[in-house]
Amino acid sequence: MRFPETLNSSQGLHFIDHSRPDMPPLSRLEPYPEWQRNPQTEGVSYIAVTKEGVEFRGMAIPDGETVRMEFRVKNGTGKPMSNVSSQMCLVLNKASTFATPLDLAPCYAWINGKFTGLSKTTPTPQEKGRKPWVLLLTQGFAAQYQGPREWPDGWWVVDQTADRNLIARVSEDKKHMVAIAWDETDSQLMTNTMIPCLHAGPIRSISIQAGEEAVWRGSIYLMENAPTVLLARHEQDEKNKFMIQK
């Protein structure tokens, strides 16, 4: 889990976990954060503070076949921060049974009430003449989305919309699945099959006053290939607002 891949606000780019000449961060983290294990919860967590005073921390706790995630950002810059947002990326290239690249068929979402493979979305990679890298908007987000429909030689937004903010990938032997969701109803789902990876947001941006903190919560589901069970777990998480049960 790239947790996060990027973190930015109205002040600029606070963190990026890789190097891009066109996306320089305001400063580099020194030292780089390291995950620490909590023997009581069996979870892992880290805390990082940028030179500008932005503190961010991640926590992941196992809960049966679910991993509970929590991401917090505290504004220690002394100035208000608006449009605080992050990009989270679940990378599967080290999980051999989920790692076949360039294949949309194992990726699923709920479309028109059915657990539907993203290989059935349009336009297809063949129609675009590109490698499979698709964005699927939820119904609520599609109604307000005014962004680009594609990125040159990269991703494109498909015609279909998702019923809920949940994306999954089924293992090659069809026995297991991995899925991810965050604590927001309207979002966008994405898979870049060149890696491959899964994204389910979060896309909401938050304003954080000086000295205050914001939190995002999500779940990774690691389970048998049972879409109805996954759906029930996601619905329960929505009722519980994705809160980590202490």
C-alpha positions as CSV (number, residue, x, y, z in Angstrom):
1,M,0.0,0.0,0.0
2,R,1.4,3.3,-1.1
3,F,0.1,5.1,2.0
4,P,0.2,7.8,0.6
5,E,1.6,8.1,-2.9
6,T,1.2,11.8,-2.8
7,L,-0.1,14.4,-0.3
8,N,-0.8,18.0,-1.4
9,S,-2.7,21.1,-0.4
10,S,-3.1,24.7,-1.4
11,Q,0.4,25.3,-0.1
12,G,1.9,22.8,-2.5
13,L,3.1,19.2,-2.8
14,H,4.0,18.0,0.7
15,F,5.0,14.4,-0.1
16,I,5.6,12.1,-3.1
17,D,6.9,8.6,-2.7
18,H,8.8,8.7,-6.0
19,S,10.7,11.2,-8.1
20,R,9.1,13.2,-10.9
21,P,10.8,16.2,-12.5
22,D,7.4,17.9,-13.0
23,M,6.3,17.2,-9.4
24,P,8.9,18.5,-7.0
25,P,7.8,18.4,-3.3
26,L,8.2,21.5,-1.1
27,S,10.8,19.5,0.9
28,R,12.1,16.0,1.3
29,L,11.5,14.0,4.4
30,E,14.6,13.4,6.5
31,P,14.6,10.8,7.9
32,Y,12.1,8.9,5.7
33,P,9.3,7.4,7.8
34,E,9.4,3.8,8.8
35,W,6.5,1.5,9.7
36,Q,6.5,0.4,13.4
37,R,4.7,-2.7,14.6
38,N,2.3,-2.6,17.5
39,P,2.5,-6.1,19.2
40,Q,-0.9,-5.5,21.0
41,T,-2.9,-4.7,17.9
42,E,-0.6,-6.5,15.4
43,G,-1.0,-3.4,13.3
44,V,1.6,-1.1,11.9
45,S,1.9,2.7,11.9
46,Y,4.2,5.6,11.1
47,I,4.5,9.3,11.8
48,A,6.1,11.8,9.4
49,V,6.6,15.6,9.7
50,T,7.7,17.8,6.9
51,K,10.0,20.8,7.2
52,E,6.9,23.0,6.7
53,G,5.2,21.5,9.7
54,V,2.7,19.1,8.1
55,E,2.4,16.0,10.2
56,F,0.9,12.9,8.6
57,R,0.5,9.4,9.9
58,G,-0.8,6.1,8.7
59,M,-2.1,3.1,10.6
60,A,-3.1,-0.3,9.4
61,I,-4.7,-2.9,11.7
62,P,-5.7,-6.5,10.7
63,D,-9.2,-7.4,11.5
64,G,-9.9,-11.0,10.3
65,E,-10.0,-10.8,6.6
66,T,-10.0,-7.0,6.5
67,V,-7.2,-4.5,7.0
68,R,-8.5,-1.3,8.7
69,M,-6.6,1.8,7.5
70,E,-6.5,5.3,9.0
71,F,-4.7,8.3,7.5
72,R,-4.4,11.5,9.5
73,V,-3.0,15.0,8.5
74,K,-2.3,17.6,11.1
75,N,-1.6,21.2,10.1
76,G,1.4,22.5,12.0
77,T,2.4,25.1,9.4
78,G,0.8,28.0,11.3
79,K,-1.3,28.8,8.3
80,P,-4.7,27.5,7.0
81,M,-4.4,24.6,4.5
82,S,-7.2,24.1,1.9
83,N,-7.7,21.4,-0.7
84,V,-5.8,18.9,1.4
85,S,-5.9,15.6,-0.5
86,S,-3.9,12.4,-1.0
87,Q,-3.5,9.7,-3.5
88,M,-3.6,6.1,-2.2
89,C,-2.4,3.2,-4.4
90,L,-2.8,-0.6,-3.6
91,V,0.0,-2.2,-5.6
92,L,-0.3,-5.9,-6.5
93,N,2.8,-6.7,-8.5
94,K,4.4,-8.5,-5.5
95,A,1.3,-10.7,-5.0
96,S,1.9,-13.3,-7.7
97,T,-1.7,-14.6,-8.0
98,F,-3.0,-11.0,-8.5
99,A,-0.1,-9.7,-10.5
100,T,-0.7,-10.5,-14.2
101,P,-0.3,-7.2,-16.0
102,L,-2.3,-5.7,-18.9
103,D,-5.5,-7.6,-18.0
104,L,-8.8,-5.9,-17.1
105,A,-10.7,-9.2,-16.8
106,P,-9.8,-9.9,-13.2
107,C,-10.9,-6.4,-12.0
108,Y,-14.5,-5.9,-10.9
109,A,-16.9,-3.3,-9.6
110,W,-20.6,-3.1,-9.0
111,I,-22.3,-1.7,-12.2
112,N,-26.1,-1.6,-12.5
113,G,-26.4,-3.9,-9.5
114,K,-24.1,-6.6,-10.8
115,F,-20.5,-7.5,-10.0
116,T,-19.1,-6.7,-13.4
117,G,-15.6,-7.2,-14.9
118,L,-14.0,-4.0,-16.1
119,S,-13.1,-5.7,-19.4
120,K,-16.8,-5.2,-20.2
121,T,-16.5,-1.4,-20.0
122,T,-16.3,0.9,-22.9
123,P,-14.4,2.3,-24.7
124,T,-12.2,-0.8,-24.7
125,P,-8.3,-0.8,-24.8
126,Q,-8.6,-2.0,-28.4
127,E,-10.8,0.9,-29.3
128,K,-8.4,3.4,-27.6
129,G,-5.3,1.7,-28.9
130,R,-3.8,1.8,-25.5
131,K,-2.8,-0.4,-22.6
132,P,-5.6,-0.9,-20.1
133,W,-5.7,1.9,-17.6
134,V,-9.3,2.9,-16.8
135,L,-11.2,5.2,-14.4
136,L,-14.7,4.3,-13.4
137,L,-16.7,7.1,-11.7
138,T,-19.4,6.3,-9.1
139,Q,-22.8,7.5,-10.1
140,G,-22.8,10.4,-7.7
141,F,-19.4,11.6,-8.7
142,A,-20.1,11.3,-12.4
143,A,-23.0,13.7,-12.0
144,Q,-20.6,16.4,-10.8
145,Y,-17.4,15.5,-12.6
146,Q,-16.1,18.2,-15.0
147,G,-12.5,16.9,-15.4
148,P,-10.9,15.4,-18.5
149,R,-12.2,12.2,-19.9
150,E,-8.7,10.9,-20.7
151,W,-5.0,11.6,-20.3
152,P,-2.9,11.4,-23.5
153,D,-1.3,8.0,-23.8
154,G,-2.6,7.1,-20.3
155,W,-5.9,6.6,-18.5
156,W,-9.4,7.2,-19.8
157,V,-12.8,7.5,-18.1
158,V,-15.2,4.7,-19.2
159,D,-18.8,5.2,-20.2
160,Q,-20.2,3.1,-17.3
161,T,-20.7,4.3,-13.7
162,A,-20.2,2.3,-10.5
163,D,-23.0,1.7,-7.9
164,R,-20.5,2.0,-5.0
165,N,-17.0,3.1,-4.1
166,L,-15.5,-0.4,-4.1
167,I,-13.1,-2.1,-6.6
168,A,-11.8,-5.7,-6.5
169,R,-9.5,-8.0,-8.3
170,V,-10.0,-11.8,-8.4
171,S,-7.0,-14.2,-8.2
172,E,-5.9,-16.2,-11.2
173,D,-7.3,-19.4,-9.7
174,K,-10.6,-17.6,-9.1
175,K,-10.6,-18.7,-5.4
176,H,-9.7,-15.4,-3.7
177,M,-10.1,-11.6,-4.1
178,V,-8.6,-8.4,-2.9
179,A,-10.7,-5.2,-2.7
180,I,-10.4,-1.7,-1.4
181,A,-12.7,1.1,-0.4
182,W,-12.6,4.4,1.5
183,D,-15.0,6.3,3.7
184,E,-16.8,8.3,1.0
185,T,-19.8,7.4,-1.2
186,D,-18.8,9.4,-4.3
187,S,-15.4,8.7,-5.7
188,Q,-13.6,7.2,-8.7
189,L,-12.2,3.7,-9.1
190,M,-9.1,3.1,-11.1
191,T,-6.8,0.3,-12.2
192,N,-3.6,0.7,-14.0
193,T,-3.0,-2.8,-15.3
194,M,0.6,-2.0,-16.3
195,I,1.5,-2.3,-12.6
196,P,-1.2,-3.6,-11.7
197,C,-2.8,-1.6,-9.0
198,L,-6.2,-0.6,-7.5
199,H,-7.5,2.8,-6.5
200,A,-10.8,3.7,-4.8
201,G,-9.9,7.3,-3.7
202,P,-10.2,9.0,-1.4
203,I,-10.9,12.0,-3.6
204,R,-12.4,14.4,-1.2
205,S,-10.3,17.4,-0.2
206,I,-10.5,19.0,3.2
207,S,-9.6,22.4,4.7
208,I,-7.5,22.2,7.9
209,Q,-7.0,25.2,10.1
210,A,-3.7,25.7,11.8
211,G,-3.2,23.2,14.7
212,E,-6.2,21.1,13.6
213,E,-6.3,17.6,12.1
214,A,-8.3,15.6,9.4
215,V,-8.7,11.9,9.0
216,W,-9.5,9.5,6.2
217,R,-10.5,5.8,6.8
218,G,-10.6,2.8,4.5
219,S,-10.5,-1.0,4.3
220,I,-8.6,-3.6,2.3
221,Y,-10.6,-6.9,2.0
222,L,-8.6,-10.1,1.6
223,M,-11.0,-13.0,1.3
224,E,-12.5,-15.8,-0.7
225,N,-14.0,-15.0,-4.0
226,A,-17.5,-14.3,-2.7
227,P,-18.9,-11.0,-4.1
228,T,-22.1,-11.2,-2.0
229,V,-20.0,-11.5,1.2
230,L,-17.7,-8.6,0.1
231,L,-20.8,-6.5,-0.6
232,A,-22.2,-7.2,2.9
233,R,-18.9,-6.3,4.5
234,H,-18.6,-3.1,2.6
235,E,-22.2,-2.2,3.6
236,Q,-21.4,-2.9,7.3
237,D,-18.2,-0.7,7.0
238,E,-20.3,2.1,5.6
239,K,-22.7,1.8,8.6
240,N,-19.8,1.9,10.9
241,K,-18.2,4.8,9.0
242,F,-15.1,2.7,8.5
243,M,-14.1,3.3,12.1
244,I,-11.4,1.1,13.6
245,Q,-12.9,-0.9,16.4
246,K,-10.6,-0.6,19.4
